């Protein structure tokens, strides 16, 4: 046979006899050496190609995670804005702002309040309560069952690692779904107990009516019966999900916030007693940052918590319980606030106080790994705070009968829209600024 290897034409013979073994010739040795050299080159090239593909895939996944993290922050702020427009019924928001917030309400998957589903199906107040609370459970069970069926059909295909990855993806999708719908479901079950009192005079008993449904009395037998159901749903959704998440993260704290040791005492030159206070603070900050980087690397390599990636992927290990605070914050501002003095100025003040406290927590801890995510989160907190502040001042102006003021003009609606989209514009700006092609960044500025 003839084979061209390593730039040379090598001729070697294959014996057709089973009884005779020809001794190796010089050409045979050269051929084998050339094959070994070529195989080694191919292996190195294959490794480099695989590493390059892995780097591109990791970069792509990292970029997608950055986008998802920023969108999670923006969507949470929009959910609070949509809920506040419905909770703060005493505030006369501009019609333009109401329309935009209604559209953004779709992001909360509160589709039962969008369109004419109630009229189409003839749902009552109690029917809607059951659909909103039970439909998510049915969707989760259906998705999990469909996934299990698909995996049974593919049990003979793929490796065990592929099955683990598919399982992690399923859990990630379920957690994302729960993360998005929890404010709207919590609002439905908590506002059930928000009643308004109306004085009927003549020493008669005050009339108590559901704040979100003025044709339902809070003293009726059916209302009391469904009150038990709503209490159970509160235990299942806002309370149960929050406590379950807390227990889940706390039990895995050793994996989410692994113990590492970074030596920050050694320093070349100088003596330890010559260190200034500023230098000590800077050294401590540097050691903390290095420790977090080591923890992040160790945490990302831990496959035992891959199914919990949705909760910790954007947070620093030291803030592994921060998702609990974020969930509680969203539930408070979208649901629990509705039962505090409904229709009064005190309700707006409590909401503004909650927004200020959450903003202080975000600015103090800076819990996100990416500093740009901290920036988007800070803008989102300012966005929520400004929304409640504007609501407070608009309500005060209406109470003072200032019908010709700024809060009754189109400018107030435009101002609220600018506040509403401030976190989104910040997120898009930071995403496009770090893309490889700056043309998108230029187009974004032209659009603005």
C-alpha positions in Angstrom: 0.0 0.0 0.0 1.0 3.6 -0.4 0.3 6.3 2.3 1.5 9.9 2.4 2.4 10.7 6.0 4.5 13.6 7.4 5.3 14.9 3.9 6.9 11.6 2.7 5.7 8.7 0.5 6.1 5.6 2.5 5.8 2.1 1.0 5.1 -0.9 3.2 3.9 -4.4 2.6 1.3 -6.4 4.4 2.0 -10.1 4.6 -0.7 -12.4 3.2 0.7 -15.4 5.0 -0.4 -16.4 8.4 2.6 -18.6 9.0 5.3 -16.1 8.2 6.2 -12.9 10.0 8.3 -10.5 8.0 10.8 -8.5 10.0 10.2 -4.7 10.3 11.9 -2.7 7.6 13.2 0.8 8.0 10.2 2.1 6.0 7.8 0.3 8.5 9.4 2.1 11.5 9.1 5.4 9.7 5.5 4.8 8.9 4.6 4.0 12.5 6.4 7.0 13.8 4.7 9.2 11.3 1.3 7.8 12.2 2.0 8.4 15.9 3.1 12.0 15.2 0.0 12.7 13.1 -2.3 11.1 15.7 -0.8 13.3 18.4 -1.2 16.4 16.3 -4.9 15.5 15.6 -5.5 14.9 19.3 -4.0 18.3 20.2 -6.0 20.0 17.5 -9.2 18.2 18.7 -8.5 19.3 22.2 -8.0 22.9 21.2 -11.2 22.8 19.1 -13.2 21.4 22.0 -11.8 23.9 24.4 -12.6 26.7 22.0 -16.2 25.4 21.6 -16.5 25.1 25.4 -15.3 28.7 25.8 -17.8 30.0 23.3 -20.6 28.0 24.9 -19.7 29.2 28.4 -19.5 32.8 27.1 -22.9 32.4 25.5 -24.5 30.9 28.7 -22.8 33.6 30.8 -24.2 36.3 28.5 -27.7 34.7 28.6 -27.5 34.5 32.4 -26.6 38.2 32.6 -29.6 39.1 30.5 -31.9 36.8 32.6 -30.7 38.3 35.9 -31.4 41.8 34.7 -34.8 40.9 33.3 -35.7 39.2 36.6 -34.9 42.5 38.4 -36.9 44.5 35.9 -39.9 42.2 35.9 -40.0 42.2 39.7 -40.2 46.0 39.6 -42.9 46.0 37.0 -44.9 43.5 39.0 -44.8 45.8 42.0 -45.8 48.7 39.8 -48.8 46.8 38.4 -49.9 45.7 41.8 -49.6 49.1 43.3 -51.9 50.5 40.6 -54.5 48.1 41.7 -53.9 48.2 45.4 -53.8 52.0 45.7 -57.3 52.6 44.4 -57.4 56.0 46.2 -54.8 57.4 43.8 -55.9 58.9 40.5 -53.2 57.6 38.2 -53.1 59.0 34.6 -55.0 56.9 32.0 -51.8 56.5 29.9 -50.0 55.1 32.9 -52.9 52.8 33.7 -52.9 51.4 30.2 -49.2 50.7 30.1 -49.2 49.1 33.6 -52.1 46.9 32.5 -50.1 45.6 29.6 -47.1 45.0 31.9 -49.4 43.1 34.2 -49.2 40.2 31.7 -45.6 39.7 32.9 -47.1 38.7 36.3 -49.0 35.9 34.6 -52.1 37.3 36.1 -53.9 36.6 32.8 -57.3 36.3 34.6 -57.4 40.1 34.9 -56.4 40.7 31.3 -59.1 40.7 28.6 -62.6 39.4 29.1 -62.0 35.9 30.5 -64.4 36.5 33.4 -67.2 37.6 31.1 -66.4 34.8 28.6 -66.5 32.0 31.1 -68.9 33.5 33.5 -66.6 33.2 36.4 -67.7 34.5 39.8 -65.4 36.0 42.4 -65.0 32.7 44.1 -64.5 30.8 40.8 -61.6 33.1 39.9 -60.1 32.6 43.4 -60.0 28.8 42.8 -58.7 29.0 39.3 -55.9 31.4 40.2 -54.7 29.3 43.1 -55.1 25.8 41.6 -54.2 26.4 38.0 -50.4 26.9 38.8 -50.4 23.6 40.7 -52.0 21.8 37.7 -49.5 23.4 35.3 -46.5 22.3 37.4 -47.9 18.7 37.8 -48.6 18.5 34.1 -45.1 19.8 33.2 -43.5 17.4 35.6 -45.6 14.4 34.3 -44.9 15.3 30.7 -41.1 15.5 31.4 -41.2 12.1 33.2 -43.0 10.5 30.3 -40.4 11.9 27.8 -37.5 10.7 30.0 -39.0 7.2 30.2 -39.2 7.1 26.4 -35.6 8.3 26.1 -34.3 6.2 29.0 -32.1 4.2 26.6 -30.7 7.3 25.0 -28.2 9.6 26.5 -25.9 9.3 29.4 -26.6 9.7 33.1 -25.1 13.1 33.0 -27.6 14.1 30.3 -30.5 12.9 32.5 -29.2 14.9 35.4 -28.9 18.0 33.2 -32.5 17.5 32.0 -33.7 17.1 35.5 -31.9 20.3 36.6 -33.5 22.2 33.6 -37.0 21.0 34.6 -36.5 22.1 38.2 -35.1 25.4 36.9 -38.2 25.9 34.7 -40.6 25.1 37.6 -38.8 27.5 40.0 -38.8 30.3 37.3 -42.6 29.7 36.9 -43.2 29.9 40.6 -41.0 33.0 40.9 -43.1 34.8 38.3 -46.6 33.9 39.4 -46.1 34.1 43.2 -47.0 37.8 43.5 -50.3 37.5 41.5 -51.4 34.3 43.4 -50.5 35.9 46.8 -52.4 39.0 45.9 -55.5 37.0 45.1 -55.5 35.1 48.4 -54.4 37.9 50.7 -56.7 40.6 49.4 -59.6 38.2 49.9 -59.5 39.3 53.6 -59.3 43.1 52.7 -62.7 44.5 53.6 -64.0 48.0 53.6 -66.3 49.4 56.2 -69.3 51.6 55.3 -71.2 53.5 57.9 -75.0 53.0 57.3 -76.0 55.4 60.0 -79.0 55.2 62.4 -76.9 53.1 64.8 -77.0 50.2 62.4 -74.1 47.7 62.0 -71.5 48.9 59.6 -71.5 47.3 56.1 -68.4 45.3 55.4 -67.6 44.7 51.7 -64.6 43.0 49.9 -62.4 45.8 48.8 -61.6 44.2 45.4 -65.2 43.1 44.8 -67.8 45.6 46.0 -70.8 43.2 45.5 -69.5 40.6 48.0 -70.3 41.0 51.7 -67.6 40.0 54.2 -70.3 38.7 56.5 -71.9 36.2 54.0 -71.9 32.4 54.6 -70.2 31.7 51.3 -67.5 34.3 52.0 -66.8 32.7 55.4 -66.6 29.2 53.8 -64.1 30.4 51.1 -62.3 32.2 53.8 -61.1 28.8 55.1 -60.0 27.9 51.6 -58.1 31.2 51.2 -56.4 30.7 54.6 -55.2 27.3 53.4 -53.9 28.8 50.1 -52.0 31.5 52.1 -50.3 28.7 54.0 -49.5 26.9 50.7 -48.4 29.9 48.5 -47.0 33.0 50.2 -46.1 31.4 53.6 -45.3 27.9 52.3 -43.2 28.9 49.4 -41.2 31.5 51.5 -40.6 29.0 54.4 -39.8 26.2 52.0 -37.3 28.3 50.2 -35.7 29.4 53.5 -35.4 25.8 54.7 -34.1 24.6 51.4 -31.3 27.2 51.2 -30.4 26.9 54.9 -30.0 23.1 54.6 -27.6 23.6 51.7 -25.7 26.5 53.2 -22.5 24.6 53.3 -22.7 24.2 49.5 -24.1 27.6 48.7 -21.6 29.4 51.0 -18.6 27.0 51.2 -15.9 27.6 53.7 -12.7 28.8 52.2 -9.5 30.3 53.7 -7.7 33.2 52.1 -4.5 34.4 53.8 -4.5 38.2 53.8 -1.9 38.7 56.6 1.2 38.2 54.5 2.7 41.3 52.9 6.0 41.8 51.2 8.1 44.5 52.8 7.2 46.7 55.8 6.0 45.6 59.2 2.5 44.8 60.2 2.4 47.6 62.8 3.2 50.1 60.1 -0.1 49.5 58.3 -2.4 52.4 58.3 -6.2 52.1 58.9 -6.9 52.8 55.2 -4.5 50.1 54.2 -6.1 47.6 56.6 -9.6 48.4 55.3 -8.4 48.0 51.7 -6.6 44.8 52.5 -9.7 43.5 54.2 -11.9 44.4 51.2 -9.5 42.7 48.9 -9.4 39.6 51.0 -13.2 39.5 51.1 -13.4 39.9 47.3 -10.9 37.1 46.8 -12.7 34.8 49.2 -16.0 35.4 47.4 -14.4 34.6 44.0 -13.0 31.3 45.4 -16.4 30.5 46.9 -18.1 31.2 43.6 -15.8 28.9 41.7 -16.2 26.1 44.3 -20.0 26.6 44.4 -20.3 26.4 40.6 -18.4 23.2 40.5 -20.7 21.5 43.1 -23.1 19.4 41.1 -25.2 18.5 44.2 -26.9 22.0 44.1 -27.3 22.3 40.4 -31.1 22.1 40.7 -31.0 25.2 42.9 -29.1 27.3 40.4 -32.1 29.5 39.8 -31.8 30.9 43.3 -28.1 31.4 43.7 -26.7 31.9 40.2 -26.7 35.8 40.4 -25.9 36.2 44.1 -22.6 36.2 45.9 -22.2 33.2 48.3 -22.3 35.4 51.4 -25.8 36.4 50.4 -27.2 33.0 49.8 -30.4 33.8 51.8 -31.0 37.0 49.8 -33.6 35.2 47.5 -35.8 34.8 50.7 -35.6 38.6 51.3 -36.4 39.3 47.6 -39.4 37.0 47.7 -40.7 38.4 50.9 -40.3 42.0 49.6 -42.3 41.2 46.5 -45.1 39.5 48.4 -45.3 42.4 50.9 -45.4 45.2 48.2 -47.8 43.3 45.9 -50.1 41.5 48.4 -49.8 42.2 52.1 -49.9 46.0 51.6 -53.5 45.6 50.4 -54.7 44.8 53.9 -53.1 47.8 55.6 -55.7 50.7 55.9 -57.1 50.2 52.3 -58.0 53.4 50.6 -56.1 55.6 53.0 -53.0 57.8 53.0 -51.5 55.5 55.7 -51.5 52.6 53.2 -49.3 54.6 50.7 -47.0 55.7 53.5 -46.5 52.1 54.6 -45.7 51.1 51.0 -43.2 53.9 50.6 -41.6 52.9 53.9 -41.3 49.3 52.7 -39.7 50.5 49.4 -37.2 52.7 51.3 -36.2 49.8 53.6 -35.7 47.4 50.7 -33.6 50.0 48.9 -31.4 50.4 52.0 -30.9 46.6 52.1 -30.0 46.4 48.4 -27.6 49.3 48.6 -25.9 48.0 51.8 -25.4 44.4 50.8 -24.8 44.7 47.0 -25.7 41.1 46.8 -25.2 40.5 43.1 -22.0 39.0 41.6 -22.0 41.4 38.7 -21.7 45.0 39.7 -24.0 45.9 36.8 -26.7 43.8 38.3 -26.3 45.8 41.5 -26.7 49.0 39.5 -29.9 47.7 37.8 -31.2 46.6 41.2 -30.5 50.0 42.7 -32.3 51.8 39.9 -35.3 49.4 40.3 -35.5 50.2 44.0 -35.4 54.0 43.3 -38.1 53.3 40.7 -40.4 51.6 43.2 -39.7 54.3 45.8 -40.5 57.2 43.4 -43.7 55.5 42.3 -45.0 55.4 45.9 -43.7 59.0 46.5 -45.6 60.2 43.4 -48.7 58.3 44.5 -48.5 59.9 48.0 -48.1 63.4 46.6 -50.9 62.8 44.0 -53.3 61.6 46.7 -52.4 64.6 48.9 -53.1 67.0 46.0 -56.4 65.3 45.3 -57.4 65.6 49.0 -56.5 69.3 48.9 -58.7 69.6 45.8 -55.9 70.8 43.6 -57.5 69.9 40.3 -55.3 72.2 38.2 -52.0 71.1 39.5 -49.2 69.0 37.9 -50.7 65.7 39.0 -53.7 66.2 36.8 -51.7 66.9 33.7 -50.2 64.6 31.0 -46.8 65.5 32.2 -47.4 63.5 35.4 -48.3 60.5 33.3 -45.1 60.9 31.2 -43.1 61.3 34.4 -44.5 58.0 35.8 -43.7 56.2 32.6 -40.1 57.4 32.6 -39.9 56.2 36.2 -41.5 52.9 35.2 -39.0 52.2 32.4 -35.9 53.5 34.1 -34.7 50.1 35.3 -35.4 48.5 31.9 -33.5 51.2 30.0 -30.6 50.8 32.5 -30.5 47.1 31.9 -30.6 47.4 28.1 -27.9 50.0 28.2 -25.6 47.8 30.3 -26.3 44.8 28.1 -25.6 46.5 24.8 -22.6 48.4 26.1 -20.7 45.1 26.7 -21.7 43.4 23.4 -19.0 42.8 20.9 -20.7 44.9 18.3 -21.0 48.5 19.3 -23.5 49.2 16.6 -26.3 48.0 18.8 -25.2 50.4 21.5 -25.3 53.3 19.0 -28.8 52.2 17.8 -30.0 52.1 21.4 -28.9 55.7 22.0 -30.5 56.9 18.8 -33.8 55.2 19.9 -33.7 56.9 23.3 
